[in-house]
């Protein structure tokens, strides 16, 4: 089982950038599709970006396409979310997630992810 821990959140002005990191324990990380989700106050947790276990395919929510980039370094057991041109509506707790079973393809569905980090707060001021 993969255990996850996020870092890199903080307070940034609109138009700024942040890089989130998610470090995983467990040998299965390099074979597991990963994703970032976020949850704003009073809203459902939503898909932000996903990446296959090879890193060869990525997917993004329309709201972040062109501004956020997900990538991974399997040698470091880490997946990243580079966020640029941040907007106040990006304010949320950001969660890293791992698919329940290794070797599966990526997914945008929250229910397909069985391992979650504790979350990191991102606040974008206007």
N, CA, C and O of each residue as an XYZ file, in Angstrom:
504
protein
N       0.845     -1.187      0.000
C       0.000      0.000      0.000
C       0.880      1.237      0.000
O       1.930      1.265      0.643
N       0.446      2.254     -0.723
C       1.199      3.487     -0.848
C       0.723      4.484      0.200
O      -0.478      4.718      0.332
N       1.654      5.072      0.946
C       1.323      6.152      1.875
C       1.872      7.445      1.319
O       2.987      7.497      0.801
N       1.057      8.507      1.439
C       1.361      9.754      0.746
C       1.475     10.937      1.694
O       0.779     11.004      2.707
N       2.372     11.883      1.351
C       2.492     13.096      2.130
C       2.764     14.279      1.229
O       3.749     14.288      0.490
N       1.889     15.291      1.282
C       2.029     16.462      0.421
C       2.798     17.576      1.132
O       2.855     17.633      2.360
N       3.384     18.454      0.326
C       4.032     19.666      0.830
C       4.037     20.700     -0.279
O       3.760     20.387     -1.436
N       4.357     21.948      0.087
C       4.517     22.994     -0.913
C       3.387     24.001     -0.990
O       3.479     24.979     -1.732
N       2.319     23.775     -0.231
C       1.229     24.745     -0.239
C       1.622     26.042      0.441
O       2.688     26.140      1.050
N       0.754     27.038      0.333
C       1.025     28.313      0.969
C       0.127     29.403      0.445
O      -0.864     29.145     -0.239
N       0.493     30.642      0.781
C      -0.252     31.828      0.353
C       0.501     32.503     -0.777
O       1.700     32.758     -0.662
N      -0.189     32.792     -1.858
C       0.440     33.427     -3.013
C      -0.533     34.426     -3.619
O      -1.748     34.255     -3.525
N       0.002     35.461     -4.236
C      -0.850     36.432     -4.908
C      -1.323     35.893     -6.247
O      -0.682     35.027     -6.843
N      -2.444     36.412     -6.709
C      -2.956     36.040     -8.028
C      -1.880     36.299     -9.078
O      -1.196     37.323     -9.059
N      -1.752     35.342     -9.992
C      -0.728     35.429    -11.013
C       0.571     34.753    -10.642
O       1.455     34.591    -11.484
N       0.695     34.356     -9.386
C       1.902     33.717     -8.905
C       1.936     32.230     -9.186
O       1.058     31.678     -9.849
N       2.987     31.588     -8.659
C       3.205     30.166     -8.902
C       3.524     29.432     -7.607
O       4.046     30.011     -6.654
N       3.200     28.157     -7.596
C       3.564     27.257     -6.507
C       3.840     25.892     -7.104
O       3.298     25.529     -8.148
N       4.705     25.132     -6.414
C       4.907     23.742     -6.797
C       4.578     22.872     -5.592
O       5.176     23.013     -4.525
N       3.635     21.987     -5.772
C       3.287     21.009     -4.751
C       4.056     19.717     -5.001
O       4.299     19.326     -6.142
N       4.429     19.072     -3.909
C       5.107     17.786     -3.984
C       4.328     16.759     -3.176
O       3.708     17.082     -2.162
N       4.372     15.530     -3.638
C       3.750     14.427     -2.922
C       4.742     13.271     -2.934
O       5.048     12.705     -3.983
N       5.231     12.938     -1.764
C       6.198     11.848     -1.644
C       5.504     10.615     -1.106
O       4.722     10.683     -0.158
N       5.805      9.489     -1.726
C       5.133      8.239     -1.384
C       6.093      7.236     -0.770
O       7.276      7.190     -1.105
N       5.563      6.448      0.121
C       6.308      5.304      0.627
C       5.730      4.052     -0.004
O       4.584      4.055     -0.456
N       6.498      2.997     -0.039
C       5.981      1.778     -0.637
C       6.592      1.517     -1.996
O       6.849      2.441     -2.768
N       6.820      0.254     -2.278
C       7.514     -0.118     -3.513
C       6.651      0.015     -4.758
O       7.166      0.012     -5.876
N       5.327      0.133     -4.569
C       4.435      0.120     -5.718
C       4.284      1.480     -6.379
O       3.609      1.593     -7.402
N       4.898      2.517     -5.817
C       4.670      3.863     -6.358
C       4.962      3.945     -7.842
O       4.166      4.502     -8.598
N       6.085      3.401     -8.270
C       6.495      3.549     -9.674
C       5.557      2.830    -10.628
O       5.640      3.043    -11.837
N       4.671      1.988    -10.123
C       3.730      1.253    -10.960
C       2.298      1.751    -10.792
O       1.359      1.120    -11.276
N       2.132      2.882    -10.106
C       0.797      3.340     -9.729
C       0.473      4.696    -10.348
O       1.254      5.643    -10.253
N      -0.697      4.769    -10.984
C      -1.168      6.060    -11.493
C      -1.486      6.982    -10.325
O      -1.996      6.543     -9.294
N      -1.181      8.257    -10.495
C      -1.345      9.239     -9.436
C      -2.194     10.413     -9.918
O      -2.371     10.614    -11.120
N      -2.710     11.177     -8.976
C      -3.521     12.341     -9.326
C      -3.486     13.368     -8.212
O      -3.132     13.074     -7.070
N      -3.859     14.561     -8.575
C      -4.114     15.634     -7.617
C      -5.591     15.994     -7.692
O      -6.164     16.144     -8.771
N      -6.187     16.127     -6.518
C      -7.556     16.616     -6.384
C      -7.506     17.858     -5.493
O      -6.498     18.134     -4.842
N      -8.616     18.600     -5.479
C      -8.678     19.735     -4.565
C     -10.093     19.891     -4.045
O     -11.063     19.462     -4.670
N     -10.181     20.515     -2.890
C     -11.484     20.738     -2.280
C     -11.523     22.132     -1.676
O     -10.776     22.449     -0.751
N     -12.403     22.951     -2.217
C     -12.619     24.290     -1.694
C     -13.715     24.236     -0.633
O     -14.521     23.305     -0.633
N     -13.760     25.212      0.267
C     -14.791     25.214      1.313
C     -16.195     25.135      0.729
O     -16.553     25.902     -0.165
N     -16.979     24.207      1.241
C     -18.359     24.073      0.812
C     -18.549     23.395     -0.534
O     -19.664     23.339     -1.052
N     -17.469     22.882     -1.101
C     -17.554     22.242     -2.425
C     -17.079     20.798     -2.357
O     -16.405     20.385     -1.412
N     -17.450     20.044     -3.383
C     -17.009     18.668     -3.485
C     -15.531     18.620     -3.872
O     -15.004     19.539     -4.499
N     -14.878     17.522     -3.481
C     -13.503     17.315     -3.928
C     -13.511     17.038     -5.422
O     -14.288     16.213     -5.902
N     -12.650     17.726     -6.152
C     -12.662     17.617     -7.608
C     -11.292     17.249     -8.164
O     -10.252     17.565     -7.586
N     -11.329     16.588     -9.279
C     -10.111     16.196     -9.996
C      -9.402     17.433    -10.540
O     -10.040     18.344    -11.068
N      -8.083     17.457    -10.408
C      -7.282     18.554    -10.949
C      -6.379     18.056    -12.076
O      -6.391     18.601    -13.180
N      -5.598     17.019    -11.788
C      -4.647     16.510    -12.784
C      -4.296     15.071    -12.452
O      -4.316     14.668    -11.288
N      -3.973     14.295    -13.488
C      -3.605     12.901    -13.290
C      -2.453     12.517    -14.194
O      -2.203     13.154    -15.217
N      -1.749     11.456    -13.795
C      -0.607     10.983    -14.564
C      -0.526      9.469    -14.459
O      -0.740      8.902    -13.388
N      -0.219      8.819    -15.570
C      -0.084      7.364    -15.575
C       1.197      6.940    -14.860
O       2.060      7.763    -14.555
N       1.299      5.630    -14.601
C       2.449      5.174    -13.824
C       3.756      5.327    -14.596
O       4.821      5.450    -13.992
N       3.682      5.322    -15.915
C       4.894      5.553    -16.703
C       5.220      7.032    -16.808
O       6.346      7.403    -17.142
N       4.242      7.874    -16.525
C       4.422      9.303    -16.731
C       4.169      9.743    -18.161
O       4.304     10.923    -18.486
N       3.804      8.797    -19.015
C       3.673      9.115    -20.428
C       2.394      9.832    -20.812
O       2.328     10.460    -21.869
N       1.390      9.746    -19.978
C       0.097     10.372    -20.278
C      -0.375     11.167    -19.073
O      -0.345     10.690    -17.939
N      -0.808     12.379    -19.343
C      -1.350     13.242    -18.293
C      -2.734     13.728    -18.708
O      -3.075     13.736    -19.891
N      -3.514     14.129    -17.730
C      -4.830     14.692    -18.009
C      -5.095     15.814    -17.005
O      -4.559     15.812    -15.897
N      -5.927     16.765    -17.410
C      -6.183     17.953    -16.594
C      -7.661     18.339    -16.624
O      -8.364     18.114    -17.610
N      -8.100     18.914    -15.536
C      -9.413     19.541    -15.527
C      -9.365     20.776    -16.425
O      -8.327     21.424    -16.556
N     -10.485     21.084    -17.031
C     -10.525     22.236    -17.936
C     -10.116     23.522    -17.222
O      -9.506     24.405    -17.824
N     -10.450     23.621    -15.948
C     -10.197     24.859    -15.200
C      -8.708     25.141    -15.017
O      -8.325     26.282    -14.759
N      -7.866     24.122    -15.146
C      -6.432     24.321    -14.889
C      -5.580     24.050    -16.120
O      -4.368     24.264    -16.096
N      -6.198     23.587    -17.183
C      -5.447     23.242    -18.391
C      -4.677     24.449    -18.908
O      -5.219     25.546    -19.039
N      -3.402     24.222    -19.198
C      -2.562     25.302    -19.680
C      -1.876     26.088    -18.583
O      -0.971     26.877    -18.857
N      -2.300     25.882    -17.328
C      -1.687     26.599    -16.202
C      -0.968     25.658    -15.234
O       0.032     26.033    -14.622
N      -1.480     24.442    -15.101
C      -0.904     23.464    -14.174
C      -0.228     22.350    -14.975
O      -0.649     22.004    -16.079
N       0.826     21.806    -14.384
C       1.526     20.680    -14.984
C       1.789     19.625    -13.919
O       2.334     19.928    -12.857
N       1.402     18.384    -14.204
C       1.702     17.280    -13.310
C       2.852     16.479    -13.896
O       2.888     16.222    -15.099
N       3.784     16.088    -13.050
C       4.879     15.238    -13.497
C       5.371     14.432    -12.312
O       5.053     14.733    -11.161
N       6.152     13.405    -12.606
C       6.590     12.515    -11.537
C       8.040     12.133    -11.720
O       8.570     12.136    -12.831
N       8.672     11.802    -10.608
C      10.038     11.290    -10.601
C       9.993      9.982     -9.826
O      10.020      9.983     -8.595
N       9.926      8.874    -10.539
C       9.777      7.581     -9.874
C      11.014      7.208     -9.055
O      10.911      6.444     -8.095
N      12.155      7.730     -9.417
C      13.362      7.449     -8.645
C      13.297      8.089     -7.251
O      13.942      7.628     -6.310
N      12.510      9.152     -7.145
C      12.352      9.855     -5.861
C      11.003      9.558     -5.209
O      10.678     10.120     -4.163
N      10.220      8.673     -5.829
C       8.882      8.353     -5.306
C       8.048      9.609     -5.082
O       7.354      9.730     -4.073
N       8.120     10.534     -6.022
C       7.462     11.829     -5.844
C       6.697     12.224     -7.101
O       7.166     12.035     -8.223
N       5.520     12.772     -6.886
C       4.733     13.379     -7.959
C       4.560     14.853     -7.620
O       4.414     15.223     -6.455
N       4.580     15.678     -8.641
C       4.563     17.124     -8.463
C       3.363     17.743     -9.184
O       2.817     17.176    -10.131
N       2.981     18.905     -8.709
C       1.997     19.721     -9.412
C       2.546     21.136     -9.476
O       2.578     21.855     -8.477
N       2.976     21.522    -10.673
C       3.466     22.875    -10.886
C       2.281     23.749    -11.269
O       1.603     23.489    -12.263
N       2.035     24.783    -10.478
C       0.879     25.640    -10.690
C       1.362     27.049    -11.026
O       2.121     27.651    -10.266
N       0.921     27.565    -12.160
C       1.274     28.915    -12.576
C       0.006     29.716    -12.846
O      -1.092     29.166    -12.922
N       0.182     31.028    -12.990
C      -0.952     31.921    -13.257
C      -2.111     31.638    -12.313
O      -3.261     31.536    -12.740
N      -1.806     31.516    -11.048
C      -2.814     31.144    -10.066
C      -3.898     32.207     -9.933
O      -3.651     33.406    -10.060
N      -5.095     31.723     -9.675
C      -6.276     32.583     -9.547
C      -6.892     32.374     -8.162
O      -6.692     31.325     -7.549
N      -7.634     33.356     -7.670
C      -8.287     33.170     -6.366
C      -9.169     31.926     -6.322
O      -9.305     31.306     -5.267
N      -9.762     31.558     -7.439
C     -10.625     30.369     -7.470
C      -9.838     29.065     -7.385
O     -10.435     27.992     -7.292
N      -8.523     29.138     -7.416
C      -7.692     27.950     -7.199
C      -7.507     27.666     -5.713
O      -6.944     26.635     -5.346
N      -7.968     28.558     -4.867
C      -7.838     28.367     -3.417
C      -8.587     27.121     -2.978
O      -9.782     26.971     -3.234
N      -7.859     26.223     -2.309
C      -8.441     24.942     -1.891
C      -7.395     24.161     -1.098
O      -6.227     24.546     -1.031
N      -7.833     23.076     -0.511
C      -6.891     22.083     -0.004
C      -6.609     21.126     -1.149
O      -7.536     20.611     -1.774
N      -5.350     20.890     -1.423
C      -4.935     20.018     -2.520
C      -4.484     18.671     -1.952
O      -3.675     18.603     -1.027
N      -5.029     17.613     -2.529
C      -4.753     16.261     -2.086
C      -4.074     15.459     -3.183
O      -4.439     15.537     -4.356
N      -3.094     14.702     -2.779
C      -2.452     13.745     -3.660
C      -3.170     12.398     -3.483
O      -3.588     12.049     -2.379
N      -3.305     11.654     -4.579
C      -4.009     10.381     -4.500
C      -3.341      9.346     -5.391
O      -2.789      9.666     -6.444
N      -3.405      8.092     -4.941
C      -2.851      6.975     -5.697
C      -3.969      5.999     -6.033
O      -4.857      5.756     -5.216
N      -3.924      5.444     -7.228
C      -4.928      4.455     -7.609
C      -4.830      3.244     -6.693
O      -3.771      2.928     -6.150
N      -5.966      2.581     -6.542
C      -6.064      1.475     -5.589
C      -5.128      0.318     -5.909
O      -4.609     -0.341     -5.008
N      -4.920      0.078     -7.190
C      -4.152     -1.080     -7.621
C      -3.099     -0.636     -8.621
O      -3.390      0.179     -9.496
N      -1.877     -1.154     -8.510
C      -0.842     -0.792     -9.496
C      -1.192     -1.249    -10.908
O      -2.011     -2.145    -11.112
N      -0.553     -0.612    -11.859
C      -0.618     -0.978    -13.281
C      -1.938     -0.620    -13.949
O      -2.145     -0.952    -15.116
N      -2.831      0.048    -13.234
C      -4.057      0.516    -13.878
C      -3.797      1.850    -14.558
O      -2.843      2.555    -14.230
N      -4.655      2.183    -15.505
C      -4.517      3.453    -16.217
C      -4.947      4.601    -15.312
O      -5.474      4.391    -14.219
N      -4.711      5.820    -15.793
C      -5.146      6.979    -15.034
C      -6.651      7.092    -15.012
O      -7.347      6.458    -15.806
N      -7.160      7.920    -14.079
C      -8.599      8.104    -13.954
C      -8.882      9.484    -13.384
O      -8.080     10.031    -12.628
N     -10.031     10.042    -13.754
C     -10.453     11.318    -13.185
C     -11.456     11.126    -12.053
O     -11.909     12.095    -11.442
N     -11.800      9.866    -11.778
C     -12.835      9.568    -10.804
C     -12.262      9.402     -9.405
O     -11.345      8.609     -9.193
N     -12.799     10.142     -8.466
C     -12.314     10.087     -7.088
C     -12.402      8.682     -6.509
O     -11.539      8.280     -5.729
N     -13.419      7.943     -6.875
C     -13.623      6.612     -6.327
C     -12.587      5.588     -6.753
O     -12.480      4.523     -6.146
N     -11.827      5.900     -7.790
C     -10.797      4.978     -8.267
C      -9.489      5.108     -7.489
O      -8.547      4.349     -7.718
N      -9.436      6.047     -6.594
C      -8.214      6.290     -5.822
C      -8.431      5.843     -4.379
O      -9.374      6.279     -3.719
N      -7.548      4.967     -3.899
C      -7.750      4.394     -2.574
C      -6.791      4.908     -1.524
O      -6.971      4.640     -0.336
N      -5.768      5.644     -1.944
C      -4.780      6.158     -1.007
C      -4.693      7.658     -1.161
O      -4.531      8.173     -2.267
N      -4.803      8.365     -0.036
C      -4.846      9.820     -0.058
C      -3.847     10.398      0.944
O      -3.592      9.814      1.996
N      -3.294     11.547      0.597
C      -2.477     12.283      1.539
C      -3.362     13.114      2.461
O      -4.589     13.100      2.356
N      -2.712     13.830      3.358
C      -3.466     14.624      4.341
C      -3.895     15.975      3.782
O      -4.712     16.665      4.393
N      -3.362     16.358      2.641
C      -3.730     17.617      2.006
C      -2.806     18.760      2.369
O      -2.195     18.771      3.438
N      -2.711     19.723      1.465
C      -1.924     20.935      1.709
C      -2.732     22.133      1.228
O      -3.309     22.110      0.141
N      -2.767     23.178      2.047
C      -3.604     24.344      1.752
C      -2.913     25.252      0.748
O      -1.737     25.585      0.890
N      -3.667     25.644     -0.266
C      -3.220     26.650     -1.225
C      -4.212     27.809     -1.164
O      -5.413     27.619     -1.354
N      -3.702     29.003     -0.898
C      -4.537     30.187     -0.827
C      -4.002     31.225     -1.794
O      -2.833     31.606     -1.729
N      -4.870     31.682     -2.697
C      -4.483     32.675     -3.692
C      -5.242     33.962     -3.392
O      -6.473     33.984     -3.416
N      -4.519     35.016     -3.114
C      -5.144     36.291     -2.797
C      -5.275     37.152     -4.051
O      -4.442     37.088     -4.955
N      -6.317     37.944     -4.088
C      -6.571     38.782     -5.277
C      -5.890     40.134     -5.137
O      -5.990     40.972     -6.034
